[in-house]
Amino acid sequence: MSYPPPSRARSGPRRRTLLASAAGAAALLTGCTSGTGPASTVSSPSARARKRAAADSTALLARYDAVLAAHPGLGERISPLRAAVAAHAAAFDGRATPSASATATPSAEGGGDDAKHGKAASAAPSASPDPVPTTEKDALAWLATAERTLADRRARALLDVPGELARLMASVAAAGAAHAFVLTEGDK
C-alpha cells in the first residue's frame, strides 16, 4: 500500500504568524518589567512583607533590651541571641549587619545604672508594651514565647512571598525556633 504524497497546503499557523506573535509577546513582557508603572505594584506585597518582618524583628529586639535592662545577670546567656535578632532586623531592612557598638547590650556598655535604665525606658515602652516579668525564669519564658510566636507567623507567611524573601524568612523563622529552644532549655 502506498502513502499519498503530502499536500502543499499546511494546516495551522504559518511561521511568519508565530514569529510575529512571539515578537509582540516579547515586547509586552519587556515593557512590563521596567522600573515604573505596573511592575512597581507587583513588588508591593513583597515590600510590605519585608517591612513587617523588619518591624517584628525590631520589636523583638526591644524585648531583649528590656529583659537585659531588668535582668543584667542574663546578659551572657541572651546577648548572642540578641545580636542575631539585630542582624535579622538589619537583613529585612536591607541594611548591613549592625556594628558591635549598635548591638551592644546595656550590661556591656559600661554605663551606670541610670544609663542602663534610661536606655531600656526609651526602647521598651514603644515596642514592648508588656512589662518585663520580675523573675529571670519568667523573663526567659517571655522571650521564648515571643520568639516562637514570631517564628510561627513567619513560617505561615512563606507561601505569600517570592523566592529570595521566602528563603530569608524561613532561615530567620528557623533561627527564632532555635532561640526559643535555647531560652527554655537552660531551665530543664
C-alpha positions in Angstrom: 0.0 0.0 0.0 1.4 3.3 -0.9 1.0 6.5 1.1 -0.4 9.6 -0.5 2.0 12.5 -1.1 1.8 15.3 1.4 -0.3 18.2 0.4 1.4 21.6 -0.2 -1.2 23.4 1.9 -0.4 23.2 5.6 -2.9 23.4 8.3 -2.3 25.6 11.3 -0.4 28.8 11.8 2.4 29.8 9.5 5.9 30.5 10.6 5.6 34.3 10.0 2.5 34.4 12.2 4.3 32.6 15.0 7.3 34.8 14.8 5.2 38.0 14.8 3.2 36.7 17.8 6.4 35.9 19.7 7.9 39.3 18.9 4.7 41.0 20.1 4.7 39.0 23.3 8.3 39.7 24.0 7.7 43.5 23.5 4.8 43.3 26.0 6.8 41.4 28.6 9.8 43.7 28.3 7.5 46.7 28.8 6.1 45.3 32.0 9.4 44.8 33.7 10.6 48.3 33.6 11.1 50.1 36.9 8.0 52.3 36.5 4.3 51.6 36.1 2.6 48.3 36.8 5.8 46.5 37.8 6.2 48.6 41.0 2.8 47.4 42.2 3.8 43.7 41.7 6.6 44.0 44.3 4.4 45.9 46.7 3.3 42.8 48.7 6.9 41.7 48.9 8.0 45.1 50.2 5.2 45.1 52.7 6.2 41.7 54.0 9.8 42.7 54.3 8.8 45.9 56.1 6.6 44.0 58.5 9.4 41.4 59.2 11.8 44.2 59.9 9.4 45.8 62.3 8.7 42.5 64.0 12.4 41.9 64.5 12.9 45.4 65.8 10.1 44.9 68.3 11.7 41.6 69.4 15.0 43.4 69.8 13.3 45.9 72.1 12.1 42.9 74.2 15.6 41.6 74.5 16.8 45.1 75.5 14.1 45.4 78.1 15.0 42.0 79.6 18.7 42.9 79.7 17.9 46.1 81.4 15.7 44.4 84.0 17.9 41.4 84.5 21.5 42.2 83.7 22.6 38.8 85.0 21.1 37.2 81.9 23.5 39.2 79.6 25.9 36.4 79.0 23.1 34.0 78.1 21.0 36.1 75.8 23.4 38.6 74.3 24.3 36.3 71.4 20.6 35.8 70.7 20.0 39.5 70.8 22.9 40.1 68.4 21.3 37.5 66.0 17.9 39.3 66.2 19.6 42.6 65.5 21.2 41.0 62.4 17.8 39.7 61.3 16.3 43.2 61.6 19.1 44.6 59.5 18.7 41.9 56.9 15.0 42.6 56.5 15.5 46.3 56.5 18.1 46.0 53.7 20.9 47.4 55.8 24.3 45.9 56.5 24.6 44.0 59.8 24.8 46.5 62.6 28.2 47.2 64.1 29.2 46.0 67.6 28.5 49.4 69.1 25.0 49.4 67.7 24.3 45.9 69.1 25.9 46.4 72.5 23.8 45.3 75.3 23.0 47.6 78.2 25.0 45.4 80.6 28.0 45.5 78.2 28.0 49.3 77.7 29.8 50.0 80.9 27.4 52.9 81.8 25.9 53.3 85.2 22.6 52.0 86.4 20.9 55.3 85.2 22.2 54.8 81.7 21.0 51.2 81.6 17.6 52.0 82.8 17.4 55.1 80.6 18.0 53.1 77.5 15.5 50.4 78.5 12.9 53.1 79.3 13.2 54.6 75.8 13.2 51.3 73.9 10.8 49.1 75.9 7.6 51.1 76.1 7.3 51.9 72.4 8.0 48.4 71.0 7.2 46.2 74.0 4.1 47.4 75.9 4.1 44.4 78.2 6.1 44.8 81.4 9.1 42.5 81.8 8.5 39.6 84.1 10.1 40.1 87.6 12.0 36.7 87.7 14.7 35.7 85.3 13.0 32.4 84.6 9.7 34.2 83.6 11.6 36.7 81.6 13.3 33.9 79.6 9.9 32.3 79.0 8.5 35.6 77.9 11.3 36.0 75.3 10.9 32.3 74.2 7.1 32.8 73.7 7.8 36.0 71.6 10.4 34.1 69.5 8.1 31.1 69.0 5.1 33.3 68.1 7.1 35.3 65.6 8.7 32.1 64.1 5.3 30.6 63.6 4.0 33.8 61.9 6.9 33.9 59.6 6.5 30.2 58.7 2.9 30.9 57.7 3.9 33.9 55.6 6.3 31.9 53.5 3.7 31.0 51.0 2.9 34.6 50.2 6.3 36.0 49.4 8.7 35.4 46.5 11.8 33.2 46.5 14.6 35.2 48.0 12.5 36.8 50.7 10.9 33.4 51.4 14.4 31.8 51.9 15.3 34.7 54.3 12.1 34.4 56.2 12.5 30.6 56.5 16.0 31.0 57.8 15.0 33.6 60.3 12.0 31.6 61.4 14.2 28.6 62.0 16.6 30.7 64.0 13.7 32.0 66.1 12.6 28.5 66.8 16.1 27.6 67.9 16.2 30.7 70.1 13.0 29.7 71.8 14.5 26.3 72.4 17.8 27.7 73.8 15.9 30.1 76.0 13.8 27.4 77.6 16.4 24.6 77.6 18.5 26.1 80.4 15.6 25.7 82.8 15.5 21.9 82.5 
